[in-house]
Amino acid sequence: MKNKKPIFVMLLLLLAIGGFVYWRAQGQNGQSNQLTLYGNVDIREARLSFNGSEHVGSVLVQEGDKVVQGQLLATLHKALLLAALDQATAQLEAQRQVVARLNAGSRPEEIDKGRADLAAAQARAKAARDSWHRLQRLVKKKLASTEDMENARANADATKAQVNAAQAALRLLELGPRKEDIAVARAELAARQAAVALAKQHLADAELHAPADGVIRDRILEPGDMASPQTPVLTLAFIDPVWVRAYLPESMLGRVKPGMRAEILTDSYPDKHYAGWVGYISPTAEFTPKNVETPELRTRLVYQVRVFACNPEDELRLGMPATVAIDLTQATPATARHPCGD
C-alpha cells in the first residue's frame, strides 16, 4: 500500500497537467489568428432599357452571352426617327440662309434700284409741280379753270409724297436690316440647331449598348415588342466587381479592417484559391440571416461584410457558396482595395 500511494499521486499530477494543457489549447483555439466566414458570391446587375418609346427592331444577344462595354445589344425601329432628323436638318438649313441674308444686308442691285425709283419719283414730282405752276398762270389769264389747277396741285402733292417714300426706302436699303431682326433670326437658328441635336439624340437612343463588361442573364423583350424607358429589354450581370457576402460576429469587429487580404474557396473548385480583400463592413448590425442561422447564432447580431474577389477566369457565379479565410495577424492595410495581381 505504501508503494501504491506515490504512484496514485503521480497519476493525479499527470491528469492535472493534461487538463491544464487542454484548457490552454481550448483557450488558444477561442482566440485563433485565422478567421473563417461562410457566405455566397454576389454581383451587381442592371436592367437595361431604351430611353425612348418605339417597337423593338432587333435584339442581338442571347442569354449567357458575354458582352463588352459599348457593344450594341438591341435597336428600335428608326424610320420615324430618321424622318424627324431629316425635317429638322432641312429647317436648320433654311434658317441659316435667312441669317446669312440678313447679315449680308442689301445687295448693290437693290440699292441701285432704290436710287432709280427715287429719281423717277423726283422726275414725276417736278413735272407735276411745273404743270401746277403753269395752270396757276393760265387761271389768272382766265385761260384755264380753277378745277384743273386744283387737280394739278393735288397731283404735285402726291408726287412729292412719292419722292419722300422713295427716299426713305433708299435709306433703309443703305442701312440694311435692323439689329433686332438679326437677333430674332439668330435665336431661331439656335432653336433649329437644338432641334437637330435633339433628333440626333433620339436616333442614338434607338440603340442599346452595354454599359460595362458582363453576361446577359435575361432577354425580356423580343423584336416587335413595344419598348419604353420603364420596360427593361435585357438584364446584364456585371463581371466586375465580384464579392462574397458574409456576416462578421460583433466580437471580430476590432480585428477585421477594410483592405485586409483574404482567401476564398468554393465547393465547385475545391483545388482553387481566389485572392480577395475586405472591401466593406456594414456600419449597422443586423440579426443573423436565416440562410446562415444556427441554433447557437439565432439571437446574435452580426455585420455584413463584402470580401471582393479576383475572378480572372469568370468562375465565381451569383449565389455560389463560398468560404473566406482571413489571417488576423496581418498588418492594417493603408488602402481599402488591393488590385488583383498585386
Secondary structure, DSSP 4 states (H G I P E B T S, - for coil): -TTHHHHHHHHHHHHHHHHHHHHHHHHHHHT-SEEEEEEEEEEEEEEE--SS-EEEEEE---TT-EE-TT-EEEEE--HHHHHHHHHHHHHHHHHHHHHHHHHH-S-HHHHHHHHHHHHHHHHHHHHHHHHHHHHHHHHHTTSS-HHHHHHHHHHHHHHHHHHHHHHHHHHHHHH-S-HHHHHHHHHHHHHHHHHHHHHHHHHHTTEEE-SSSEEEEEE---TTSEEBTTB--EEEEEEEEEEEEEEEEGGGTTT--TT-EEEEEESSSTT--EEEEEEEE-SS-EEPPGGG--GGGTT-EEEEEEEEE--TT----TT-EEEEEEETTSPPPSSS---TT-
